[in-house]
Amino acid sequence: MDETTHDTPAGPLAGFTIGVTAARRADELGVLLRRRGADVLHAPALRIVPLADDGELLAATKELIGHAPDTVVATTAIGFRGWVEAADGWGVGEDLLARLRGARLLARGPKVKGAIRAAGLTEEWSPDSESLAEVLDRLLGEGVAGRRIALQLHGEPLPGFVEALRDGGAEVVVVPVYRWLPPEDPGPLDRLLDALVAGSLDAVTFTSAPAAASLLSRAGERGLLPAVLGALCGEVVAACVGPVTALPLQAHGIETVQPERFRLGPLVQLLCRELPARARTLPVAGHRVEIRGHAVLVDADLRPVPPAGMALLRALARRPGWVVARAELLRTLPGAGRDEHAVETAMARLRAALGTPKLIQTVVKRGYRLALDPASDAKYADD
């Protein structure tokens, strides 16, 4: 083991493995997670397809140029910029901007505001919450009957949003600037799903609703959906950048965590609080032992532990201070068969990895136990 591991304080995410499903800004998110100590498994759950050559986008653009909208709702910066750039490519960019200048522009959030202003336009209003639901509430509250509203989509249809406006009497023109499609190579996503089912991930991050839906869809195609739902409804944290992103997961009964501000930085900060808070911490042989995903913090030292060793340690931690028989420990080892010597081998490697052999005591002819401090009031784990 590299001794420098013990010279550097462990980051808040050290010892945890986090899956990243983003296609866009995945590198930025990965860097933020790794800087805090996490191991990152990146598997884009979708790909973005620009529609610069798409007849549907061209038709919507020409329709708005020919018949000006009263209101334009811009939902994403990349989408709004892509729309203006596509119009420039078709030779109608100035015509589109002229129509947009005469319309009331609503921006979903600050990044969209930046894209609008970069195009030489000015938004009339943007919600503090960055929520499309607040945009919809404002429009309906003001009354939309007889209004012509253009809605720049953010990669997927917004049926609830569109239907509510149409029910209110508005004419809605949808502007599909880009679409989400499954990844061209499903290999990385399949590896992430396999890791999820195998219990090798501590959290999975989602930065768009289409990514969440795509992951679940691929799991269904492979016959893994029940196992994936079990993992995400169990110990694996499903971390979403915002409430819209969480909807496909919540529809399957998965509880999600979300930052108050819908940004990558706050999402990472949330995980820095959430994962350590869920780790099992015990006072053992005069040391503070914190059991993380694939490593253990012994006091301030991060100790990577092999999967078999982690399986044994978790079994012992479920009954801290109590003797756990070799036969029971054998059942926790992946593919160990019936030979109890496998327990002894894995235990020796676990003790070596922990660097403090006295944390685990051998009880002759009975099994092993964590050397829980006598003053500890630690109870059985819930699982």
Salt bridges, closest charged atoms under 4 A:
GLU28 OE2 - ARG25 NH2 2.90
ASP39 OD2 - HIS294 NE2 3.20
ASP54 OD2 - ARG179 NH1 3.60
GLU56 OE1 - ARG179 NH2 2.18
GLU63 OE2 - ARG148 NH2 3.51
GLU123 OE2 - ARG117 NH2 2.44
GLU124 OE2 - ARG104 NE 2.56
GLU130 OE1 - ARG263 NH1 2.59
GLU142 OE2 - ARG104 NH2 2.76
GLU142 OE2 - ARG138 NE 3.39
GLU171 OE2 - ARG148 NH1 2.48
GLU184 OE2 - ARG47 NH1 3.99
ASP190 OD1 - ARG218 NE 2.77
ASP190 OD1 - ARG222 NH1 3.71
ASP194 OD1 - ARG222 NH2 2.95
GLU221 OE1 - ARG218 NH1 3.00
GLU274 OE2 - ARG278 NH2 2.87
GLU290 OE1 - ARG288 NH1 3.08
GLU290 OE2 - ARG292 NE 2.71
ASP299 OD2 - HIS287 ND1 2.72
ASP301 OD2 - ARG303 NH2 3.67
GLU328 OE2 - ARG319 NH2 2.46
GLU344 OE2 - ARG326 NE 3.92
GLU344 OE1 - HIS341 ND1 3.44
